[in-house]
Amino acid sequence: MAGADLSRINTNIAALNSLKALRDTNSKLTVHQLRLATGKRINTAGDDPAGLVFAKRLESRARGLEVARNNVGDVQNLISTAEAGVQSISEILLTMKEKILQAANDTMGTEERAAVESQLDDLASEIDDIVSTTTWGGNQLLDGSFNGKSFQVGEESSDVMSFGINQNHGASGLTVADSDLDVSSASTASTALGNVNTAIDTLNSSLQTLGSTQMRVGIKEANLSVSINNQLSSHNRIYNADMAEEQVNLVKYSLLQQTATAMLSQANMAPQSVLQLVLG
């Protein structure tokens, strides 16, 4: 800062120095006022160019992870829908097994066997109805066509989860359709019982696969939630203002503004002392 020489009045160096200090203080005061008004530490790229880049990258990642978490939630709902359908079919198969076990006993007459056969046919039709109504996004989930599906479960292009339900859970796919089950005699009922037991095993396998996949998806969702919180925490620390610190700085620069204004006023009066030399 330039040294002041009060005996040279054509340029008031002391006043200029005070004016510069006042301008610097005003500039800093404006910055802290803006930060308090917006809640942001970085309001323009010039405030912290590198910090702005880091903050935008963190924001981009956090927002991408939030969408991925929503995608994972959709996958969970899809799997839950498929599981509900499989559980319903499993209950029907257990009912079928009970009826076939009755028909496998030679104490049952022809009319009773016909009644059991009719009920088995109705139950098989109900299985097909469940398969046709168990859908997601217009896609059948349990007819064996839901294969090779990919789900975006992260914010990178490689964060993809593959999933499919290969088994046809319809009555014909499980070999429990009308033509597959014959209970007209004890021996044919035993054969039908084998078909139903195999179908039950198939559904148990499907439930195990769906359960394992749902567990994996749940782990991914929990991990995404932690990652989102960490990204937002880092973004907040870089991009947003510490309101307590900004208030302290505001008070400091407000006081400096007042003192700089007072000193500028005194510096403007200082050259008048030279008049004493002129007036003698």
Residue pairs with C-beta under 8 A, 6 or more apart in sequence:
1 17
1 20
2 13
2 16
2 17
3 13
4 12
4 13
4 14
4 17
4 267
4 270
5 13
6 14
6 270
6 271
6 273
6 274
7 274
9 271
9 274
12 267
12 268
12 270
12 271
14 267
14 270
15 264
15 267
15 268
15 270
17 267
18 260
18 263
18 264
18 266
18 267
19 264
21 260
21 263
22 257
22 260
22 261
22 264
25 253
25 256
25 257
25 260
26 257
28 249
28 253
29 250
29 253
29 254
29 256
29 257
31 47
32 246
32 249
32 250
32 253
33 250
34 43
35 41
35 43
35 241
35 246
36 241
36 243
36 246
36 247
36 250
38 241
39 240
39 241
39 243
40 239
40 240
40 241
41 47
41 48
41 51
41 238
41 239
41 240
41 241
41 242
42 48
42 51
42 52
42 55
42 238
42 239
45 52
48 238
51 238
51 239
52 239
54 238
55 235
55 238
55 239
58 231
58 232
58 234
58 235
58 238
59 231
59 235
59 239
61 155
61 231
62 228
62 231
62 232
62 235
64 154
64 155
65 154
65 155
65 224
65 227
65 228
65 231
66 228
67 155
68 152
68 153
68 154
68 155
68 159
68 224
69 221
69 224
69 225
69 228
71 151
71 152
71 153
72 151
72 153
72 217
72 220
72 221
72 224
73 221
74 151
75 151
75 153
75 161
75 163
75 217
76 214
76 217
76 218
76 221
77 136
78 136
78 137
78 141
79 163
79 210
79 213
79 214
79 217
80 214
81 134
81 135
81 136
81 141
82 134
82 136
82 141
82 142
82 146
82 165
82 210
83 207
83 210
83 211
83 214
84 134
85 130
85 131
85 133
85 134
85 141
85 142
85 169
86 142
86 169
86 203
86 206
86 207
86 210
87 207
88 130
89 127
89 130
89 131
89 142
89 169
89 174
89 203
90 200
90 203
90 204
90 207
92 123
92 126
92 127
92 130
93 127
93 174
93 176
93 196
93 199
93 200
93 203
94 200
95 123
96 120
96 123
96 176
96 181
96 196
97 193
97 196
97 197
97 200
99 116
99 119
99 120
99 183
100 116
100 120
100 181
100 183
100 189
100 192
100 193
100 196
101 193
102 108
102 112
102 116
103 112
103 113
103 116
103 117
103 183
103 186
103 189
103 192
104 183
104 186
104 189
104 190
104 193
105 186
106 186
108 116
113 183
113 184
113 185
113 189
116 183
117 181
117 182
117 183
117 184
120 176
120 178
120 181
120 183
120 192
121 178
124 171
124 176
124 177
124 178
124 181
125 171
127 169
127 170
127 171
127 174
127 176
128 170
128 171
130 142
130 169
131 140
131 142
131 143
131 169
131 170
132 140
132 143
134 140
134 141
134 142
135 141
139 145
139 146
140 146
141 165
142 165
142 167
142 168
142 169
142 170
143 168
143 169
143 170
143 173
144 165
144 166
144 167
144 168
144 169
144 170
144 173
146 164
146 165
147 164
147 165
147 166
148 162
148 164
149 162
149 163
149 164
150 160
150 161
150 162
150 163
151 160
151 161
151 162
151 163
152 159
152 160
153 159
153 160
153 161
153 217
153 220
153 224
154 160
154 224
161 216
161 217
161 220
163 213
165 206
165 209
165 210
167 173
167 202
167 205
167 206
168 174
169 203
169 206
170 177
171 177
171 178
171 180
172 180
174 195
174 198
174 199
174 202
174 203
175 195
175 198
175 199
176 195
176 196
176 199
180 192
180 195
181 192
181 195
181 196
182 188
182 189
182 191
182 192
183 189
183 192
